[in-house]
Amino acid sequence: QVQLVESGGGLVQAGGSLRLSCTASGTIFSINAMGWYRQAPGKQRELVATITSGGSTNYAGSVKGRFTISRDGAKNTVYLQMNSLKPEDTDIYYCNADIGTSWSRFYNYWGQGTQVTVSS
């Protein structure tokens, strides 16, 4: 069984920074893309940033230049460094990963979410 566990959310003032972490555990053969998404109540979940196993990154336009995604393959962990936070960044942030439990079986997993609240 595979699990994604997030940490690092919290309350911060506008202009501040937070660093989110997400670690995959369980029977893991390899991990392809990992990413972060966010969702506000009543709204659709939206992409924040993704990173491939080769290190290629993709960002939503609203966070480009302020957020940085990175990963540590040895630790099966993906990070999201969030700087210059704005009140509109307030959301629940979810970790996502494509994880193979064998060379031929890959599944998409979600974490439980971590709340980020930015006060003005």
Helices and strands as residue ranges (DSSP letters): E 3-7, E 10-13, E 18-25, E 30-39, E 46-51, E 57-59, E 67-72, G 73-75, E 77-82, G 87-89, E 91-102, E 105-110, E 114-119
